[in-house]
Amino acid sequence: MQIRCALVGMPGSGKSTVGRQLAHRLGVAFVDLDHRLEQVIGTTIRSYFETEGEERFRDLEARVLAEVAQQPGGLVLSTGGGAVLRPENREVLRRMGTVLYLRASPDEIYKRVRHDRTRPLLQVGNPLERLRELYGQRDRLYRETAHYVIETGRPTVNTLVNMIMMQLEMAASAQPATAPTATP
C-alpha cells in the first residue's frame, strides 16, 4: 500500500523540512505546494501576491492542489499555510490521504521565521502579532482538516518524522477514514 499524506500548519511550522525527510523515509514522492505554485506562476509567491492579490493566488492554489492530489502513487504533500482557508481544499486534502497538522505556537514560529523575507503575509510591521492573528483564524481549520495533530515545539526534525511514521502506521492498520484528531 502506498502512503499518501499531507502536512498542514502555520507558515514556519516545518511542513517543508519535515515533509522532505518523511517522503525520503517512506520512499515516496515529495511535493511542496508552494514550490509547485512558483513553478506554475514563474515567479515568487510574494511577488505574485503583490501584483495579483491574495484572492487570485488562492484560486490558483486550489487548482494546483486539486491537480497534485490526483497524482497516482505514494505522496507526501507539504501545503502552504493558507491552503486550508477554502472548504474545497480541506475536502481535497482529507480525500487525498492522511492529514497531519504540524502545530506550533505563534511565538515558536516567530523565532524560526523572524528573518525570513519570503513569506508575504509576514511582511508587516509586527510579524509576531500577525502570526497570532493568523493562528487565531487558522488553528480550528487545521484541526478540522487533520486526522492527527503533531506538536512541533522542541523535537528535532528526525523525532517529528518518527512521530509521524508511528501515526501513519497506526492509521494504516486502523484505516480511520474520519478519525478524530489525536495528539501523540
N, C-alpha and C positions, 0 to 999 in steps of 0.2 A: 504494500500500500504506500502510495506517495503522500507525504505530508505536505499540506498546504496551510500556511498560516499568515496572518497579517499582524503587524505591530502598529498600535495606535498610541498616541500620547502627545503631550505638550512639545513644542519646539525645544530641543536640547535635552530631551529625556533619554536619549541614547538609542533611538529606533534604528538609525543607520548603522551605527557601530555594532550594536548587538545583533541586528539582522544579518549583517555580512558574516559575522562569526557563526551564527546559528545556521545559516544556509550552508556554509562550508562544512560544519559538523554533520549536518543532515545529508549532505551530498546532493542538494537541490539548487535550483536557480535562485538568485537573489535579484530583486528589483527594488530600487529606491525610487519611489514615485516622483519625488522632486527632481531627481536627475533625469528620469524619463521625460518629465514635463519640459525641462530645459532643452532636451534634445529636440522635442517636438516644436517648441516655440523659437528655438535658435538664439536664445538669449537667457540671461539670468531671471529667476523668478522675481527678484527685487526690481529689475528693470521693467519687466512685464507688468508688475503691479503698478509701477509709477506711470506707465504710458497707457495701459488698458483698463486699470482698475481691478478691484478685488472681485467684483461680480463676474466679469469676463474670465478672470483666472479660475474662479470656482466652476464655471461652466466647462472649461477645458479640463480641469482636474477631474470632474465627474466622468467625462467622456473617456479620458485616458485610463482612469481607474477601472471602468467597465471593460475596456479592452484588455488590460493586464489580467483582470480576474478570469477572463476567458482562456488565457493561455493554458494549454494542457500540461500535465505533469506536476511534479513537486515544485513548491514555490514558497519562498519567504518574501513577503512584501513589507517594505517599510513605507508607511504613509507620511504625508505631510501633516503637520499639527492640526490643520483645519479640515482635513478630509472628512471628519465625522459631522461637520456642520449641516450637511444635507441628508435628509432621511433616506434618499435613494442610495447614497454612498454607504450609509450604515447597513442597509439591507444587502448591498453587493458584497461588502466585507464579510458579513455573517454567512452568506451563502457560499462564499469562496472557500472558507475553511475556518480553522480555529483562530479567534481574535484575542490577542493579548494586549492589555493596557499596561504600558510601562509608566508607572506612576511615580512622579517626583514632585516635591513641593515647589512652589514658585521661588522660594529662597535658594533651594538646591540648584534649580535650573539657572537662576541668575548667576550663581558662582561659576557655572560651566560656560555660559554664553555671553558674559558681560563685555567681552572684547570682540565678539563676532559681529561683523558689519553686513553679513549676507542675509540676515533674517528680516524681511521687510516690515513685519508687524512690530518688531522691537526697535526700529529706528525712530525712537521718540525721546522726549526729554527725560522721562523717568521710566526706563525699561522694566525695573522691578515692579513698579505699580502696574504697568501694562501686563506683565506676566500674571500678576494677581488677578487682574480683570479677566484675562483670557482663561485662567484656571477656573474662576468662578462661573464663566459661561460654558466651559467645555467639559469639566470633570464628570458631570452627570451623563453627558453624551458618550464619553469614553466608556464609562461604566455600563451604560445601556448597550453599547455595541459589543463589548468584550465578553468573552467566555471566562477569562481569568484576569486578575489584576496582579501584576508583578511589581513589588516595591523596589525602586532603583536607588534608594538613598545612598548607602555606603558600599554595597557589594562591588567587587571587580566585575569587569565585563564577562570574564570566564565563569564566575559564580552565577551571574544573571543567566548566561546561556545554559548552565547546568540546571538552574531552577526551571527554565522554560522547557528544557528537554524532559524533565520529570512531569511537568504539566501536560506536555504533548503525549507522552507515553500513557499517562492516566486517561487522557481524552480518547486516545486510540482504543484503549481497552474498554472504556465505558461508553464510547460513542454518544456524548452528551450533546445532542443536536441543539437544544435550547437550555443548556445548563445554566444555573445562576452563577454570577461572578463569584470567584473564590480567590482568596489570597493565600499563597503558600506559607 
